[in-house]
Structure formats: structure tokens, C-alpha cells
């Protein structure tokens, strides 16, 4: 069985494109014990993604402080305050109300927190996310300029859970097109530079379609 270090090295190799462009790896560490996170850390992986705030806070307190913590799961407004002191990037902003809450808690911690708008691109109804129209409403809202403690740094999306690679590729390509079209809204609060798409089963397709961040769990840690 390959080690966590071997898996990370293999994935990192797959993230390098022929044109020199490289997506960055976020190890999805949800439900994994701290011992496995330390193995990944020692193998050089220092970006970890969690989908529950309480679990993230506990691991943040126990592990080295040069780890970048990414919130990749559905986020409730009342949990933002617990991670506001340290979270690097929130991938799952799906309402203006949530964005305002992040801004409020970031201000209390004297920080500017980078956020991604989560766009609904899949065919399943179970996934969260904004429509392109709802995302554009956020990006053009006059009130956005008053949110001095957040920065919308890009978009995140999850492709359909399907074996059909053409469907997955089309969904990622559509998100990349939207991402490029949103660059026209650039301001102090909006700087479209990150495109978070691709997980263990589809990250290679995502990288080919322009992802800058891939969220990989089982391909690193196994599905145990």
C-alpha cells in the first residue's frame, strides 16, 4: 500500500501542466486523525481542507501553526466566529448574508478573509451553491464596497457525481468561463484569481480545465 507521502508526490506531479502552470493541492482532512495530518504535513503538504468548523478548530489548536486552513464545507453563520482568527480561505460562500457575517467576524480579528463564491454546477439537487445570476448580484451589490474585511478571491464548484467524464469536463469548463467573465468586476473587494474545482475522482480533468486549487482526500489518505 502506498504511503501518504507517496500519494502526495504522485498527485503533485499530476498537478504540473506542460505549460509550467501548476494547481495547488488542498489535502481534505475531514474525519482524519491528527496523526495522519502530521504525516501529510511532514511530506510537505501544508494546506488542509475541513468541512466542519469545530473539527477544524480542534486540529488548528493541536497542529503546527504554518498550516493553511481551508473551509470547504457548507458553513453556518453562527460558526464563523470560531474560525475567523485563523482560516486562510472559505470556499463555500453561498449567500450575501454569510459574506456579511464573515466580514463582521474578520473585522473583530483585524483580518481580511479571502472567500470564494460557491457556484452550483452539478446535476444533483443535493449540492449547495449560487446560480451565476445570484453570484453576479453579490459581485455588483452596492453594499459590497462597505465590506472592508473580506475579499472575494474566486469561485468554487463541485461537479456531478458521475462516471461520464464529458459531463464533468463540461461543468468545469462552464465554471471557468464564468470565472473569466467575473474578472470585469475587479475592485478592492473582488479579485478573481482562485478557481477551486476538482476532487479525488476528477482533479486531473479540473486541472486541465483551469483549476488553481484541487481538494483531494481519499486519493491521499485512502477511503478508510
MIPAFI-606836 format. One line per 10 residues: number of its first residue (from 1); their letters; for each residue x, y, z of N, C-alpha, C, CB. Coordinates in steps of 0.1 Angstrom, whole numbers, plus 2048, in hexadecimal, padded with zeros to 3 digits. Each point is the difference from the previous one (the first is absolute). Glycine has a CB too. Layout:
NUM> A> X:Y:Z:X:Y:Z:X:Y:Z:X:Y:Z ~ ... $
! end
This chain:
1> XXXXXXXXXX> 808:7F4:800:7F8:80C:800:809:80D:800:7ED:7F3:80C ~ 810:816:7EB:808:80C:800:7FE:809:80C:800:7FF:7E7 ~ 80B:808:81D:7FF:808:80C:7F9:80E:7FC:815:7F5:809 ~ 7E8:812:801:7FA:80E:7FE:80A:808:7F9:7F3:7FE:815 ~ 81A:801:7EE:80A:808:7F9:801:7FC:7F1:80D:802:816 ~ 7F2:7F1:7E7:800:7FC:7F2:7F4:805:7F9:80C:7EB:807 ~ 7E9:815:7FF:7F3:805:7FA:801:80F:7FD:7F3:7EE:80C ~ 812:819:7FE:801:80F:7FE:80A:803:7F4:7FB:804:819 ~ 810:7F4:7E7:80A:803:7F5:7FA:7FC:7F2:813:7FB:810 ~ 7E5:7FB:7F0:7F9:7FC:7F3:7F6:80B:7FC:804:7E7:805 $
11> XXXXXXXXXX> 7F4:81D:804:7F6:80A:7FD:807:80D:7FC:7F0:7F6:810 ~ 81A:80F:7F7:807:80C:7FD:805:800:7F1:806:803:819 ~ 800:7F1:7E4:805:7FE:7F2:7F5:802:7F6:811:7F0:809 ~ 7E3:80B:7FA:7F4:801:7F7:7FB:80E:7FF:7FA:7E9:805 ~ 80A:820:805:7FB:80E:7FF:809:809:7F8:7F6:7FC:816 ~ 815:7FF:7E6:809:808:7F7:7FC:7FE:7F2:813:7FD:810 ~ 7EA:80E:7E9:7FC:800:7F2:80D:802:7F7:7E8:808:806 ~ 816:7F4:7EE:80C:801:7F6:804:80F:7FE:7F8:7EB:7F5 ~ 7FE:81E:80D:803:80E:7FE:807:807:80C:7ED:801:7F0 ~ 816:7F6:81A:806:806:80C:7F6:804:80B:813:807:7F2 $
21> XXXXXXXXXX> 7E1:7FA:80A:7F5:804:80A:7FE:7F5:80A:7F5:80F:7EE ~ 809:7F4:81E:7FE:7F6:80A:7F4:804:80A:818:7F9:7FE ~ 7DF:7FE:803:7F5:801:80A:806:7FD:80E:7ED:7FB:7EF ~ 80C:809:81B:805:7FE:80E:7F7:7F5:807:80A:818:801 ~ 7FC:7E0:807:7F9:7F5:806:7FB:804:80E:80E:7F0:7F3 ~ 7E5:80E:810:7FB:800:80D:7FD:7F2:805:7F6:818:7FC ~ 810:7E4:80E:7FD:7F2:806:7F3:801:808:819:7FA:800 ~ 7DD:7FE:7FC:7F3:800:807:802:7F7:80C:7F2:805:7EA ~ 80E:801:822:803:7F9:80C:7F4:7FD:809:817:80B:7FE ~ 7DD:7F8:7FD:7F4:7FE:808:800:7F1:805:7F4:813:7F3 $
31> XXXXXXXXXX> 808:7EC:819:7FF:7F2:807:80D:7F9:802:7EA:7FF:7F6 ~ 821:806:805:80D:7F9:802:807:804:80D:803:800:7E7 ~ 804:7F7:81F:806:803:80D:80D:809:7FE:7F7:7EA:809 ~ 80C:81D:802:80C:809:7FF:80D:7F9:7FC:7F5:80E:811 ~ 80C:7E5:7F2:80C:7F9:7FC:802:7FF:7F1:7FE:7F2:815 ~ 7F7:80C:7E4:801:800:7F1:802:80E:7FB:7F1:7EC:7FF ~ 80A:81E:807:802:80D:7FB:80F:804:802:7E9:807:806 ~ 81D:7F4:805:80E:803:802:809:7F8:7F6:7FB:803:818 ~ 800:7F1:7E4:808:7F9:7F5:7FF:809:7F3:7FA:7E9:80A ~ 7FB:81C:7F3:7FF:808:7F4:808:80D:801:7E9:7F7:7FC $
41> XXXXXXXXXX> 817:80F:810:808:80C:803:80F:7FD:7FE:7EE:808:810 ~ 816:7ED:7F5:80E:7FC:7FF:804:7FD:7F2:7FF:7F8:817 ~ 7F7:804:7E1:803:7FE:7F1:800:80D:7F8:7F6:7E9:803 ~ 808:822:804:800:80D:7F9:7F3:806:7FD:815:7F9:7F7 ~ 7E0:801:80D:7F3:805:7FD:7FB:809:80B:7FA:7EC:7F2 ~ 804:821:80C:7FD:809:80B:7F3:807:7FE:818:802:804 ~ 7DF:7F9:7F2:7F3:806:7FE:7F6:7F5:803:808:810:7EE ~ 7F0:7F2:81D:7F6:7F6:804:7F2:806:7FF:811:7F6:80F ~ 7E6:801:7EC:7F2:804:7FE:7F7:7F8:809:804:806:7E9 ~ 7F3:802:81F:7F7:7F9:809:7F1:805:7FC:812:7FF:813 $
51> XXXXXXXXXX> 7E5:7F9:7F1:7F2:804:7FD:7F8:802:80C:801:7F3:7EB ~ 805:80B:821:7F9:804:80D:809:809:808:7F3:7EA:800 ~ 807:821:804:807:80A:807:806:7FB:80D:7F2:812:7F6 ~ 806:7E7:812:806:7FB:80D:80C:7F7:7FE:7E9:802:80A ~ 816:7F5:7EC:80B:7F7:7FE:80D:808:7FB:7EF:7EE:7FA ~ 80E:81C:7FE:80B:808:7FB:807:808:80C:7F5:802:7EA ~ 803:803:81F:806:808:80B:808:7F7:809:7EC:80F:7FF ~ 80F:7E5:804:808:7F6:808:80D:7FD:7FA:7EB:7F7:808 ~ 815:806:7EB:80C:7FD:7F9:80A:80C:7FF:7F3:7EE:7F3 ~ 807:81D:80B:809:80C:7FF:807:802:80D:7F0:80B:7F1 $
61> XXXXXXXXXX> 809:7F3:81A:807:802:80D:80B:7F5:803:7EA:80A:809 ~ 814:7EA:7F1:809:7F5:803:80C:7FF:7F7:7ED:7F4:809 ~ 812:813:7EB:80A:7FD:7F6:809:80D:7FD:7F0:7EF:7F6 ~ 81B:80F:803:809:80B:7FD:7F8:80C:7FA:813:7F0:7FC ~ 7F2:81C:808:7F9:80C:7FC:803:806:7F2:800:805:819 ~ 809:7F4:7E0:802:805:7F2:7F7:7F8:7F6:817:806:806 ~ 7DF:7F3:7FF:7F6:7FA:7F7:7F6:80A:7FC:803:7EA:80C ~ 7F9:815:7E7:7F5:809:7FB:7F3:7F7:801:80F:80D:7EF ~ 7E7:7F9:818:7F3:7F9:802:7F6:805:7F6:805:7FD:818 ~ 7F5:7FA:7E1:7F6:804:7F6:7F2:7FA:804:812:800:7EE $
71> XXXXXXXXXX> 7E4:808:813:7F2:7FB:803:7FA:7FD:7F2:7FE:80E:816 ~ 7FF:7E5:7E9:7FB:7FB:7F3:7F2:7FC:800:817:7F9:7FA ~ 7E3:805:813:7F2:7FB:801:7F6:80B:801:80A:7EC:80B ~ 7EA:810:7F6:7F5:80A:802:801:807:80D:7F1:7F2:7F2 ~ 80E:81B:80E:804:808:80C:7F3:807:806:818:803:7F7 ~ 7E6:7FB:816:7F5:807:806:806:80D:806:7F4:7EA:805 ~ 804:820:7FA:804:80E:805:804:800:80F:7F1:80A:7F0 ~ 809:7EE:818:803:800:80E:80D:7F9:804:7E8:801:804 ~ 81E:7F9:7F2:80D:7F9:802:80C:808:7FC:7F4:7EA:7FD ~ 80A:821:7FB:80B:807:7FA:809:806:80B:7F1:806:7ED $
81> XXXXXXXXXX> 80A:7FE:81E:808:807:80A:80C:7F7:806:7EC:80D:806 ~ 811:7E5:7F9:80A:7F7:806:80D:7FF:7F7:7ED:7F4:80B ~ 811:80D:7E8:80C:7FF:7F7:805:80D:7FB:7F7:7E9:7FA ~ 802:822:809:804:80D:7FA:80E:804:804:7E9:806:801 ~ 81C:7F6:80B:80E:804:803:80B:7FA:7F7:7F8:802:817 ~ 805:7F3:7E2:80B:7F9:7F9:7FD:7FB:7F3:808:7FA:816 ~ 7EC:804:7E6:7FD:7FA:7F3:806:807:7F4:7EA:7F8:809 ~ 81C:801:7EE:807:806:7F4:7F6:803:7F5:815:7F4:806 ~ 7E2:803:7F7:7F7:802:7F5:7F3:7F8:802:814:803:7F0 ~ 7E1:804:80E:7F3:7FA:801:7FB:7FD:7F2:7FB:80C:817 $
91> XXXXXXXXXX> 803:7E8:7E6:7FC:7FC:7F2:7F1:800:7FE:815:7F2:7FF ~ 7E3:80F:80B:7F2:7FC:7FF:7F7:80C:804:806:7E9:805 ~ 7FC:823:7F5:7F7:80B:803:7F4:7FE:7F6:813:810:807 ~ 7E1:7EF:7FF:7F5:7FE:7F7:7F4:809:803:806:7E8:7FF ~ 7FE:824:807:7F6:80A:802:806:80D:804:7EF:7EF:807 ~ 80B:81C:7F7:805:80D:804:800:802:80F:7F8:80A:7EA ~ 7FE:7F0:81C:7FF:800:80F:80C:7F9:806:7E7:7FF:7FE ~ 81E:7F6:7FD:80B:7F9:805:80D:809:7FE:7F5:7E9:7FB ~ 80C:81D:7F9:80B:809:7FE:801:80B:80A:7FE:7FA:7E7 ~ 7F7:80C:81C:7FF:80B:80A:805:7FB:80E:7ED:80B:7F3 $
101> XXXXXXXXXX> 80F:7E9:810:804:7FA:80D:80F:7FE:801:7EA:7F4:802 ~ 81C:807:7F3:80E:7FE:7FF:807:80D:801:7FD:7EC:7F2 ~ 7FE:81E:808:806:80E:801:800:805:80E:7F8:804:7E9 ~ 7FC:7FA:81E:7FF:804:80E:80A:7FA:809:7E7:803:7FC ~ 81B:7EF:803:809:7F9:808:80E:803:7FD:7EF:7EE:803 ~ 814:814:7F0:80E:803:7FB:804:80E:806:7FD:7F2:7EB ~ 7F9:817:815:803:80D:806:804:7FF:80F:7F0:80B:7EF ~ 809:7ED:818:803:7FE:80E:80E:7FB:803:7E8:7FC:804 ~ 81D:7FC:7F2:80D:7FB:801:80B:807:7F8:7F5:7EA:803 ~ 807:822:7F8:809:809:7F9:806:7F9:7F4:804:80D:815 $
111> XXXXXXXXXX> 7F4:7EC:7E3:804:7F8:7F5:7F8:803:7F4:808:7EE:80F ~ 7FE:80F:7E5:7F8:7FF:7F4:800:7F1:7FC:806:818:7F8 ~ 7EE:7E2:807:7FF:7F2:7FD:7FC:7FE:7F1:7F9:7FB:818 ~ 80F:7FD:7E1:7FD:7FD:7F2:7F4:7F6:800:818:804:7F9 ~ 7E0:7FE:7FD:7F4:7F7:7FF:7FE:7FD:7F1:7F5:80A:814 ~ 805:7EA:7EA:7FC:7FC:7F2:7F1:7FF:800:816:7F4:7FC ~ 7E4:810:7F9:7F1:7FE:7FE:7FE:7F1:7FB:7FC:819:7FC ~ 7FC:7E0:80B:7FD:7F2:7FC:7F5:800:7F5:807:7F7:817 ~ 7FC:805:7DD:7F7:800:7F5:7FA:7F1:7FE:80C:814:7F5 ~ 7E7:7EC:80A:7FA:7F3:7FE:801:7FC:7F1:7EF:804:812 $
121> XXXXXXXXXX> 819:7F1:7EB:803:7FC:7F2:7FB:7F2:7FD:814:810:800 ~ 7E9:7E9:80B:7FD:7F1:7FE:7F2:7FE:7FC:812:7FA:811 ~ 7EB:7F9:7EB:7F2:7FD:7FD:7F8:7FB:80C:808:7FA:7E9 ~ 7FF:803:822:7F9:7FB:80C:7FA:80C:808:80F:7EC:801 ~ 7E6:812:805:7F9:80A:808:806:802:80D:7EB:7FC:7F4 ~ 81E:7FA:811:804:800:80E:80B:80A:803:7F9:7E8:801 ~ 80E:81D:7F5:80B:809:802:7FC:80E:802:80E:7F0:7F2 ~ 7FA:817:816:7FD:80E:803:806:809:7F5:800:7FB:819 ~ 7FC:811:7E6:807:80A:7F7:7F7:80A:7FA:810:7EE:7FB ~ 7F6:81C:800:7F9:80B:7FA:7FE:7FE:7F1:809:810:811 $
131> XXXXXXXXXX> 7ED:7F5:7E9:7FF:800:7F1:809:80B:7FB:7E8:7F8:800 ~ 81C:808:7F3:808:80B:7FB:7FA:80E:802:809:7F0:7EF ~ 7EA:810:810:7F8:80D:802:802:805:80F:7F0:7FA:7ED ~ 80E:7FD:81C:801:803:80E:80E:805:804:7EE:7EF:805 ~ 81C:80A:7F5:80E:804:802:803:80E:7FB:807:7E8:7FF ~ 7F3:81B:7F5:802:80D:7FA:7F9:80B:809:802:7F6:7E9 ~ 7F3:807:81C:7F9:809:809:809:804:80C:7EA:7F7:7F9 ~ 81D:7FF:80D:809:803:80B:80C:809:7FB:7FA:7EA:80B ~ 80B:812:7EA:80C:808:7FB:7FD:80E:7FC:809:7EA:7F8 ~ 7EA:819:805:7FC:80D:7FC:7F8:808:80A:800:7F7:7E9 $
141> XXXXXXXXXX> 7FF:802:823:7F8:807:80B:807:80C:805:7F6:7EA:806 ~ 803:822:7FA:807:80C:805:805:7FE:80E:7F1:80D:7F2 ~ 808:7EB:816:804:7FE:80E:80E:7F9:801:7E8:7FF:807 ~ 81C:7FA:7EF:80D:7F8:800:80B:809:804:7F7:7F0:7EF ~ 809:81D:80C:80C:809:802:802:803:80F:7FC:80A:7E9 ~ 7F9:7F4:81F:801:803:80E:806:7F4:808:7ED:810:7FE ~ 815:7E5:7FB:806:7F4:807:80F:801:7FE:7EB:7F2:7FC ~ 81B:815:80D:80F:802:7FF:808:7F5:805:7FB:818:803 ~ 7FF:7DD:803:808:7F6:806:7FE:7F2:7FA:7FE:80C:815 ~ 7FD:7F4:7DF:7FF:7F4:7F7:806:804:7F3:7EC:7F6:80C $
151> XXXXXXXXXX> 818:7FF:7ED:804:802:7F2:7FA:7F3:7F8:816:80E:806 ~ 7E3:7F5:7F0:7FB:7F5:7F7:80B:7FD:7F7:7E7:806:802 ~ 81F:7EE:800:80D:7FD:7F9:7FD:7F6:7F4:80D:804:815 ~ 7E7:7F8:7E9:7FD:7F7:7F5:7F4:7F8:802:818:7FF:7FC ~ 7E7:7F5:7FD:7F4:7F8:800:804:7F1:804:7F5:80F:7EF ~ 801:7EA:816:801:7F2:803:7F4:7F9:7FA:80E:804:815 ~ 7F5:7EF:7E7:7F5:7F8:7FB:803:7F1:801:7F9:812:7F1 ~ 7FC:7E6:811:801:7F2:800:7F9:7FA:7F5:802:800:819 ~ 805:7F8:7DF:7FA:7FA:7F4:7F6:7F4:804:814:806:7F3 ~ 7E4:7F6:804:7F6:7F5:802:808:7F4:804:7EF:80A:7F0 $
161> XXXXXXXXXX> 80B:7EE:818:806:7F3:804:7FC:7F5:7F6:7FF:806:818 ~ 809:7FA:7DD:7FD:7F7:7F5:80D:7FB:7FA:7EC:80D:7FB ~ 813:7E8:7FE:80C:7FA:7F9:802:806:7F3:7FC:7EB:80B ~ 7FB:81D:7F0:800:806:7F3:80A:80D:800:7E8:7F8:7FB ~ 823:805:800:80B:80B:800:7FC:80C:7F8:811:7EF:803 ~ 7E7:80F:7F2:7FC:80C:7F8:7F7:809:808:802:7F2:7EB ~ 7F5:808:81D:7F7:808:809:808:808:80A:7EE:7EF:7FD ~ 81C:80B:809:808:806:80A:808:80B:7F9:802:7EB:80E ~ 804:812:7E7:808:80A:7F9:7F8:80C:7FC:80F:7EE:7F7 ~ 7E5:810:804:7F7:80B:7FC:7FD:809:80C:7F6:7F1:7ED $
171> XXXXXXXXXX> 807:809:81E:7FD:808:80C:80C:808:805:7EF:7EE:807 ~ 81D:80C:7F9:80C:808:804:802:80B:7F6:80A:7EC:80B ~ 7F5:811:7E8:802:80A:7F5:7F6:80C:802:809:7EE:7F0 ~ 7EB:80F:813:7F6:80A:802:804:809:80C:7EE:7F1:7F6 ~ 817:809:815:804:808:80B:80C:809:7FD:7F7:7ED:80F ~ 812:80D:7E9:80C:808:7FC:7FC:80C:7F8:80E:7EB:800 ~ 7E8:813:7F7:7FB:80B:7F7:7FA:80B:809:7FC:7F0:7ED ~ 7FC:80B:81D:7F9:80A:809:80B:808:808:7EC:7F0:802 ~ 81E:809:803:80B:806:807:807:80B:7F8:804:7EA:80C ~ 7FE:813:7E7:807:80A:7F8:7F7:80C:7FE:80C:7ED:7F4 $
181> XXXXXXXXXX> 7E7:810:80A:7F6:80B:7FE:7FF:809:80C:7F4:7F1:7F0 ~ 80E:809:81C:7FE:808:80C:80D:809:803:7F1:7EE:809 ~ 819:810:7F0:80C:809:802:7FE:80E:7FE:80E:7ED:7F9 ~ 7E7:816:7FF:7FD:80E:7FD:7FB:808:80C:7FA:7F9:7E9 ~ 802:7FF:822:7FB:807:80C:80B:803:80A:7EB:7F4:7FD ~ 822:80C:7FE:80B:802:809:7FF:80D:808:80E:7F3:7F0 ~ 7F5:80C:81D:800:80B:809:808:7FD:80D:7E9:807:7F7 ~ 817:801:813:807:7FD:80C:7FA:7F3:806:804:818:805 ~ 7EF:7E6:7F9:7F9:7F4:806:800:7F4:7F7:7F2:810:80D ~ 811:7F2:7E6:7FF:7F5:7F7:80C:7FF:7F8:7E7:803:7FE $
191> XXXXXXXXXX> 820:7F1:804:80D:7FE:7F8:7FF:7F1:7FC:80E:812:80D ~ 7ED:7EC:7E7:7FE:7F2:7FB:80D:7FA:7FC:7E9:806:7F8 ~ 81C:7F1:811:80D:7FA:7FD:800:7F1:803:80B:815:804 ~ 7EB:7E6:804:800:7F2:804:7F4:7F9:7FB:80D:805:815 ~ 7F5:7EF:7E5:7F5:7F8:7FB:802:7F2:806:7FF:80D:7EA ~ 7F8:7F1:820:801:7F4:808:7F7:7F5:7FB:806:80D:814 ~ 7FF:7EA:7E4:7F8:7F5:7FB:809:7F4:7FE:7F1:810:7F4 ~ 809:7E4:80E:807:7F3:7FF:802:7FA:80D:80B:808:7EC ~ 7F1:7EB:815:801:7F8:80C:807:7F3:7FC:7EC:80A:80B ~ 815:7EC:7FE:808:7F4:7FD:7FD:7F9:7F3:801:7FD:818 $
201> XXXXXXXXXX> 7F2:803:7E4:7FC:7F9:7F4:802:808:7F3:7F0:7F3:80E ~ 811:81A:7F3:7FF:808:7F4:80B:80B:800:7E8:7FA:7FE ~ 821:806:80B:809:80C:800:809:802:7F4:801:7FD:818 ~ 802:7F8:7E1:809:801:7F4:7F8:807:7F5:80C:7EB:806 ~ 7E7:812:7F9:7F8:807:7F6:7FF:80F:804:7F2:7EB:7FB ~ 80C:817:812:7FE:80E:805:80D:809:7FD:7F1:7F7:812 ~ 81A:802:7F0:80D:808:7FD:801:803:7F1:80B:7F4:813 ~ 7F1:802:7E5:800:803:7F1:7F7:80B:7FD:805:7E8:7FB ~ 7F0:81A:80C:7F6:80A:7FD:803:80E:808:7EF:7ED:7FC ~ 81C:813:80B:804:80D:805:7FF:802:80F:7FA:809:7EB $
211> XXXXXXXXXX> 804:7EC:81D:7FF:801:80E:80E:805:806:7EF:7EE:801 ~ 810:81B:809:80C:804:807:802:7F9:80E:7FE:816:7F5 ~ 7F7:7E4:810:800:7F9:80D:7F8:7F3:7FE:802:816:80D ~ 804:7DF:7F7:7F8:7F3:800:7FF:7FB:80E:808:7FB:7E9 ~ 7ED:7FF:81A:7FC:7FC:80E:800:7F0:800:7F2:816:805 ~ 819:7E5:800:802:7F1:7FE:801:7FA:80E:80B:803:7EA ~ 7ED:7F3:819:800:7F9:80D:804:7F1:7FE:7EF:810:808 ~ 807:7E8:7F3:802:7F2:7FF:80C:7FB:7F8:7E8:7FE:803 ~ 81C:80A:7F3:80C:7FC:7F8:80D:802:807:7F3:807:7EC ~ 80C:801:820:80C:802:808:7FF:7F6:80C:801:818:7FA $
221> XXXX> 7F3:7E8:80D:7FF:7F8:80D:7FA:7F3:7FE:7FF:815:80C ~ 7FC:7E7:7E8:7F8:7F4:7FF:7F2:803:805:814:7F1:803 ~ 7E3:806:7FA:7F2:803:803:7FC:7FA:80E:7FA:800:7E7 ~ 810:7FC:821:7FD:7FB:80D:7FA:80B:809:812:7EF:7FD $
! end
